[in-house]
Amino acid sequence: MFHFFSLLRKSNLKNAFALFLMLTPMVIYAGQNLKKYEAGSPTSDRLSVTITCQVTLSSGESPEGALLTLTGVNNPVLYHEQYAPESGEVIFTGVIEANYRLRAVLQGYYELDTLITILENRLIPVFLQEMMNNPRNLSVDSLSLCVRWQAPVPVYAELTSRQHEIMKTGNKTPVLQSKKSGAFSGKRSFTGYGVFLDGLLVGNTPDTSFVFEPLVYGQSYLAGVAAIYLSGYSEIDTCRFTSGFLFPPRNITGETPTMTDYCHITWEAPEDPQNPGQAVPGITGYKIYRNQVFIAYVTSDTNEYYDLDLVPVNYSYHVTALYDLTPYGFEGQTGESIATDPVDVSVIYGYELPFEEYFNTGLFETNQWTVEGNNNWRISGQAGNPAPSAEFYFSPPTSDYSLSLTSFYIIGAGYIDGSIMLDFDLKHTLVNATGGEKLKVEVFNGSEWIEVAEYVNNESLDWEPRSIDITEPAKGNIFRVRFTAHGIATADIFNWMIDNIHVYRSCAPPTDLIAFINLPNIFDIVLNWEAPENNFRKGLIGLDNGTNHNTFGGSTENIKSSRRSLVGYNVYRDDELLTFTDTTFLIVNMYGMDWGVYEFDISAVYADCESGPSNEVGIYYTPTISVSYMEIQNLAIYPNPSTGLFYVDAEGLEGKLSVYSFSGKHLLETPISKNEKPVLSLEHFPVGAYLVKFVA
């Protein structure tokens, strides 16, 4: 309740006509009716007091973050603001006696905006009512009984601040800059939705959809949904619908036996969960759908279906039940249930990798190749690389043609690593170099043909090997390969010939393997190599009787880390597996090994394959600081050790002799002729160990 007083102050009797509004202790609610009062005495003559506002929320949550402002009614310079702490207690000190506009704003709550008169220290309870906006656009799918709606409309409260604001002369209404908290109304305490059927609560959900339990077919219902807040339920959004629900089939399954071209679909008859074991009335049959397209109908006494002659791709099946609606009060009418959940099936058959075709049987049908045209594609029994081969022949003459030789399905699915390659030998004999006759190579990726190469009749070609990376259209798919001869007139060519087709997976090997003695440690051989392209591993490792070194001769800063599924490397010595490492650097301890030549190579190990070997390197192991000495048949190098000059006795051999440092650097090379004894001079090279290579 408001009380009115005439307040006189001795220091200002001549202005004792002012009428003030004094506020007695009360709770201020957002949205209550307000009245305007004015203060008449000068600001400098007024007392300053302390105002305490205790903020509480209808939801019971902490009011932390609520913005409270006090603004002078006639003098906007009188301005105070604070954000409420977790306790909700906001204390304004140094408040000059006057009429003020009190505002309290918090995201998700109705704004409080009222006038108060400040005359003395006061405690002002501030109560904010939660905004409980209701959901929108409620709809019901009458077949599935699935209810859907949209979240409440986002309503943003304006949390505004005048702090550090510059007031313009004569501007009684400050320009307030918006300071949104970023969450829509009700988010602070929003907990979900309540779903109603004919006015009764049937369930709660955090989602914006809900499925009713089975309802009577043809009966009208009222669906409703309300948002749930800590303060309670919002208003209910409703819509009326007529149930079209019919029980669907249950427990659908689908399977395709390995390497077959059909799918077996099974299901169980519908069942009312309220009456288990009892037949649902009115069922006349079932409809089977593949990839959302109706493909078959079976009667109600059948609970399976075989889908035949399928190409090897992925399929999705579902089944619906058909009803005679007479038992439901709709004589002569029929209805279809909602679909079962889909069952996904992958039909996989075809040739596994590697696939090879040499046309040795003289028939395309052996490996299920298909051809187009009037015998332009044929098996050439007398020509090939070696014979026989597949030939596109100019006769019978054809114009404006496009005729293909197409493979059967090849399985490129199930591989993680590596590339899929297509190799073949090609020969072409032209008549006229028109550039209008072409041979196109394509790969079918399961949905479309992708061109991967094309050859033009600009010149004749003798047998040449071709290698094409077909990873993109082939890997992960059941694919096909085809060779399409096309052009203006076959008379401008004699033939196109194809042989030795090879489709395979290739996992890239390491490259640039080198080996050298780890001087001054003469018992260690250092192996270093490059990772396969786009595959890198970081780190170094040494192998020495169980002790691993993590570095050698410097840092690992420039070694790139792995970017694909490369697992590591297998290290082979003399064709036997020595060890596995996940680095591109290895120190092999040879202590106790016999003197002699050792051959090393490296393979890359991927998640599901191992590459072929890298380049092979040989190193002559001897724990002596000198030039290595060995005899290859009649070849001798002496003296060893030497101060710099070495004699070579080839004894009738011819060839080339090269000298390398143990870091793999080529130093010099000299030819060797029969019965010659050339001299190798290493006088200008530092004392150490060197590798001599002779190639006969």
N, C-alpha and C positions, 0 to 999 in steps of 0.2 A: 504494500500500500504506500502511496505517496503522501507526504505531509508538506504543507506550505508554511514558511516562517518569514517574518520580516526581520532581517538581521542587520543591526547597527554596529558600526565600529567607531570609536571615539576619534580615531585619526582621520575619519572621512565622513563627518556628519552631514556635510552638504550633499553627499551622494547617497543618503540613506533611503532613497526611494526604491532601490533595486529589490526585486523579488527573486529568491533563489529556490531551486528545487533540491531538496535534501532526500537522499536515498537511505531508507532504513534497511537493515539486514534482510536479504531475500535471495532466492535463486533466480538467475536470469536465464531464460530459455530462448533459443534461437527461434525467430519468427514471431515474437510477441509484438503487439501494437506499441508504437513509440510516439512520444510527444516532444516538441522542441522547446527548450528553455534557453534564455540568454543570461550571461553574466554581465554585470554593469560596472564593476569597480576595476580600476587599472590593475594590470598584472603586477606591477612593482609593489603594490600595497597589499598583495595577498600572501597568505601563509602557504608554505609547501608542506605536503603531507605524504604519507606512505600508503599505497593502495596494494593490497594483497588479493590476487585472484586465484581461486582454487578451481582448476579445470577438471571436470569429470566427463566421461563419455557414456552414452547409453549402452554401448557394447561391453563396458567393463574393462576395456583395454587401457593401457597407459596412453595419456594424451601427448606424449613426447612429440615435439615437432609442430604443435599447434602454434600459430602466430597470433599474438594478442597485440592490439594497438589502441592507444588513447590519443585522440585528436581533438584539440580545442574547437568548440562549435563555432565561435566567432573569431578565433585567432588560431589558424592552423599551425602557427609556429610552435604552439604548445603541443608537442608530439612526443610520444613514448612508444617503444615497441620492444617485445621480447618473445622468444620462442619458449614454449613450455618445456620443462625438463621431464624426466620420467615420472617424478612425483606429482606433476601437474601444478605445483605451486609457483606462481609468477608474482614477483614483487617489484612494483614500480616505486621508486623513491624520488623525492624532490618534485612531487606533482603539485603544481600551483592550483589553488582553489579556483574552480571554474566549472562551466558546463562542458562535458566531453562526449565525444562519440566513441563508444567501446565496440571494437570488432574482434571476433575470434574466428579463425579460419583453420580448418584441418581437412586434409584430403579424405573424402568419403563421408563427410558430415555436413549437415546444413550449417550455413554461416550464421553466426550471431552478430547482429548489428543493432545497437540500441544507444539511447542517450542517458547519461547519468550526470549527477551533480556531485562534485567533489568538495567537501567542506572539512573533512577530518579523516584521520586514519581509519581505513575501512577494510573489512574482509568481504569480498564479493564472490560468492559461488557462481561458477559459470558451467552450464550444462549444455553439451552438444549432442544433438540427436543424429543418429546414424542415417545416412541416405541408403535406403534399401530398394534400389532400382530392380524392376522385375525383368525376367527374360523376355525375348521377343521372337516373333515369327514361328510359333509352335506349329508343327505339322506332324501327321501320323501317316505312315505307309500302311494302308489297310490290309495288305497281304501278309507282310512280315510283322506287323504290329510294332514296328520300330518308330519311336517318338524322337523327333529332332527339334532343336531350337537354337537360337543365337544367344550369346551372352548379353547381359544388360548393356545398354548404351553407355559408353564411357562419358562420364560427366566430370569435368575437371574443376576443382575448386581453385580460386585465384589466391594463392599465398603471396601477398604483396608486401613490399618493404619500401620505406622512405628513408632508410638510414643513409646519412651523408648526402641527402638531397638538397639541392639549391632551390629555394622558394623564390618565385618571381613576385615582384610588388603587385599587389592587387589581386593576386590569384588565391582565392580562398579555398579552392579545391586542388590539392596537390596532384601532380602527375605521378601516378603509381605504376612502377614497372612490374609486369607479371613475373612471378617466381613460382612456377608450377613444380610440384613435387614429382610429377611424372607418372603417378599411378591413378587409375580411374576410381571413381567413387565406389566405396565398398570393398576395395581390394584388401585393405588392412585386415578386415575381419570376415571376408567372404570365405565360406567353407564348402560350397557345393550347391546342389539343387535338390529340391523335393519334388517327386513326381506323383500326380494325383489321377485317379480314375473315378469318375462320377462323384467327385468331391472328397474321396477318401485317399489318404496318403498310402501309396503302395511301395514306395522305395526312395532311397536317396542315392545320388551319384555325383562324383566330381566332374563327370563328362557332360557333353551337350547332347547326349543321346541315351535312350533307354528302351528296352524291349519289354512290352507287356507279356504276361503269361497268356497262354491260349485263351481266346475269347470266342463266344458263340458266333458262328457265321451268320451274317445278315443283321445282327443286332446293332443298334446305335449306342454310342458311348460318348462321354465328355472327358477329354483328356486335359490335364492341367500341369503346369510346372511353375515353381516359385524358387527364387534364389534364397539361399540360407545364409543369414548373417549372424553374428554373435548376439544381435539384438532380437533375432527372430526371423520369420519368413517375410519375404516381400509379398506384394500383391501377386495373384496367380494369373498367368496368361493361359487361356483355354482355347480349345478348338473341338468341334464335334466331328465324329467320324463313324462310319459303318464298317464293322469288321468283315473282312473278306478272307480271314485266316482259315486255311486248310492244312492239316498236318502233312509235312513233307516226308519223303523217304528218309531213312536213317542209315548211318554207318556206310557211306559209299567208299569203295576201294577201287583201285586201278593198278594193273600191273602188265608189263610186257616181258615175256621171256627173253633171255639174252639172245641177241642176233636174230630176232624175228621182226616181222612187219605188221603185227597186230597188237591190239590192246584189249584186255579182258576187264570189263567193268562189272562190279557187283554192288548190291545195296540190300537193305532190309525194308520191309513194309513199314508204313507209318504206324505210330503208336501214340495213344493218348497217355501222357504221364500220370494222369489221375486214374486211369483204368488200365494198368499194365497187363499185358497178356491178352487183351481183348482187341478184336479187329476193329479198325476205324471204319465206320459205315460209308458206303458210296464209292469206294475206289474201283475204277474201271481199268486203269492201266498206267503206264509210265512213259514219259518223254525223255529221251537222252539228247544232251547237247554237247557238242565239241567246239571249244573256243567260241562259246556264246551262240553257236549256230545249231538249230535243230537238225539231227541226223537220223533219228529212228524213234518208232513207237513200239512198245511191247505191251501185252495184256497183263492184267493184275496178277496172274499166276506165274509170272516170270520175274526173276530178280537178278538177271545178268544179261550182259550184251557183249558180243565180240565185234570190235571195230577192226575191219580187215584192210589190207593193201595200203598201209600207211607209209608215207615217206619218213625218213628218220629225222624228226624234229621234236620239239616239245609240244605237248598237248595239255589242255585243261578241260576236264569233263564235269558236268553236273547233271542231276536228274530231278524231274518234278513228277508229282502224282496228279493224275486226272480223276475227277470226281463226278458222279451223278449227284446233283444237289437235291434230289427228291427227299432224302431223309432229313434235310435241313430246312424243309418247308418251301423249296423252290422247284416245284415239279417241272420236269422237262428241260431244266437248265443244267449246264455243266460248268465246272470250275477247275482251275489249275492251281496247285499249291505253289508256294515259294520254292526256290531251288535248294537242293542240298548245298552244303559247303563244297567248293570245288576240290577235285583231286587232280593233281598234276602228274603227268607221266612223260618220261623221256623215252622215245623209241630210238634205239641205237642199233644199227647194223651197218655192215660194210666191211671193206678191207682195212685191216690194221696196218699201221706203219711199221716197217717200211713196205711200200708197195712197188713192185717191179713188173715191167711189161716188156718182153722181147719179141712178142708175136711169133714165138717158135712153133705154135700149133698150127699156124696158118689160118686161124679163125678169130674174128673179133669176139665171138660169143663165149670163148673160153673164160675170159675175165670180165664178161658182161659189158663190153663196150657196145654202144649204140651208134649207128651211122645214119646220116641223112643223104638224100640224093639218089640218083639213078645209077648206082654203082661207081660214082666218081671216087668215093673212098673204097679202097680195096687193100688186100694183103699182097704185097709184092714178094713173091717167093724167090726171085732171082736177084734182088738188089737189097742192100741193107748195110749195116755197119757192125757185124756182118749180116748177111741175109738170114731171114726175111725182115721186112719192115712194113710199116703202114704208109700207104701212098695215096695222095689226092691226085688223081689223073685227069688230064684235060678232057678226055673222052668219056661219055658223050659230051659234045660241046654244049655249054650252058652259058647264058647271059644273065646279068643282074642277079647273081646267085649269092647265097650264104648257106653253106652246108657244113655240118659239124660232125666231128668224131668225139663222142662224149664217154667219159669213164663211168663206171659204177660208183657208188658211194664209198668214200674213204673216211675213216674215223680220225678226226683231228681233235676230238674232245678228250679231256682228262689229263692234258699235259700242262705242267706249270712252267717249265723252263725250256729254253732253246728256241730255235727257229724251225719252220717247216719249209723245206726246199723242194723245188721241182726241177729235176735235171732231165735232159733229153738230147739226142743228137738230131741235127736238122740238115737237110740237103734240099737245094732248090735248083731246078733247071728252067730257065725262062726261054721264051720265044721272042717276045717283044718287050723291051724295058719301058713299059708304059707308066709304071708307078700306080696303076689302078687295080692290080691284083695283089691281094694281101692274105697273110695267114695270121689270125688273131688267137692268142692264148688267153683263156678265161678260167676263173675259179668261181664256182657257185658256193656262196657262204651260208646257204640255208634259206635265203629270201631273195637274192638277186645274183646275177652274174657280174663279176668284177673283172675287167680287163687287166691283165698283168704284163702283157707283151704283145707286140705286133711286128711282123716282118713284111717287107714290100718287095715286089719283083723289079728292083732296080738293077740287079745283077745276079748271075748264077752263083750258087754257093756249093762248094763241096762239103762233105760231111764235117760239121762243126759242133762241138759240145756247147750246150746252153744251160745256164743255171739261173733260176729265178727264185727269189725269196717270196713265198706266198703266205707268210705267217699271218698277215693281217686278215685276209679273208678265210683262211683255213684253220688257224689255231682256235680251239674251243668249239669248233663246229663239226658237223658231219658234212663233208664238202665233196664236190665233184670237179673234175678238170675236163676242159674240152678244147679242141683245136678246130677253129672255124675258118675255112677257106671262103673268102668272099671277094667280090669284085664285079667288073663289067663284062668280061668275056674270058672263059677258060682257055680259049684258043691262043691267048697271049702268053700262056705258060705251058710248059710240058708237064711239070709235076711239082708237088711238095712232098717230101719224104721225112718220116719221123721214125726214130728207133731208140731203143734202150731208155725207155721212160723209167725214171726212178723218183719216187716221192718219199721223203724221209724227214726225220727230225735231226737237226744238227745243233749240238750244244758246243758253243765256242770254246776252243782250247786256249790255254795261256800261250803267250808268244815271247820271243826274244830271250830264251833261256841262255844264261851264261854261267860258267863255273871257273873258279880260280882258287889257288891255295891261299889260305888266310895267314899270310906272312905277318909276323914271324912265327906264328903257331903252325908248324909244318904238318900237324896231324889233322887240321881242319880244312875241309873243302867248303867254300862258300858258293851257294846256289842263289841266283837272283833272276827274276823273270817279270814279265808284264802281265797284268790281269787281262782277261778277255775284255773286249770293247764294252763300255758301259757297266762293267763290274769291277768294283775296287774293294780291297780289304786293307784295313789299317793295322800296323803293328809288325814287329819283328820277333822271330823266335830262333833259338839255337838249340841244336840237338847234340848233347855230348854225354852219353851214358846216364841219362836221366836228369841232368841239370840243364834247365832252359835259360837262355840269355834273352833279354827283351830288347836289346839294342846291339848294334855293331857299327862302330866307326862314325857315329853322328846321330842326329836327331831324326824323328819320323814326321816332321811337320809337313812335308810335301807329299806324303802318301795319302791318297784319297780313301775315304771310307766307302763301304759297300752301298750300292744303290739298287741292287736287285736281289734275287734269291740265291746268289752264289754262296755256298756254304764254306768252301775252302778248296784245298788242293791235295791230291795224292802224289807223293814223290816216289818215283821208281828208280831203282839202281839195278842195272843189268836185267831189266824186265821183271824184277820182283819188287813188290810194294815195300818201301822202306818205312814210310811214316805218312801221317796226315798233318797238315798245318793250315791255319786260316790266314797266313800271311804270304807275301810274295818274296820272302827272304828266308833262307834256311842255312844254318851252319851244321854240316855233317861231320861228326868226329870219326876219323878213320883209324884211330889208334888200334893196333893189333891186326889190321887188315894186311893182306899180302900186297907186295908191290905189284903194280901193273896198271893196265888201262881199265877204267870204270866208265860205263855209259849211264847217263842220267837223262830222264825226261819227266815232265810234269803233266798231270791231267787236272782239269777243273771239275770240282764236285758241286753239283747243284742239288736243289731239293729233291728232284726226281730223275736225275740223269748224271752221267759222268761223261765228260768230253773225251775226244781222242787225245793222243799225246801231243805235247808241244814239240818244237824242234829238239832233236837229241844232241847232247853234247858229251864228248868223251874227254876224260882227263887222265893223264898218267900220274898215278900217285906214287911218290917216293919221298920218304922223310929225309931228303938230302938237299942242301942249299946248293943246287947246281942245275945245269941243263939236264933235262930228263933224257935217259938213254934207253933205246929199245931197238929190237931187231924185227923187221917185217920181211919175212922171207930172206932175201939177199941184201937188204938195206942195212948199212952200218954207219953210225956217226961217232967220231972219236977225235981227239981224246975227250973224255968226260969224267971229271970236271976239266975245264980249260981256262986259260987266261983271256980268251977272246976269239981264237981261231979254231974252227972245227972242220974236219974233213969228212966228206960224204962219199961212201963207196956203194954205188948202186948195183954193181956186178950184173950188168946186162938189163937193168930195169930202165924204163923211160917214164917220165911223169913230171910232176910239179911239186916242189918242196917249199913249204911256207913256215914262217916262224911267228909265234904269237906270244905276247905276254900273258901271264896267268889271269889278268883282268879281261882277257879276250881281245885285246888290241892287236891288229895285224901289223907286224913290223917290217917284214921283208919277204920276198918271194924269188925263187930261182928255178929255171927249168933244169931237168935232169935228163941227160942223153945216155945212151948205152956206152958202157966202157969209159965214161968220164968220171973224174973224181973232183968235183967242184969244192971250193973252200967257202965256208960261211964265216963271215966276220961279224962278231958282236962286240968289237972293241969299243965302239962308241955308245954302247948301252950299259946301264948300271949293272953291277954285280947282282945276281939273283937267279931265279928259276925261270925257264922259258919252255914253251910247248912247241914241238916240231911236228908238222903235219905233212905226210907224203901221200899224194894222190897219183896212182899209176895210170 
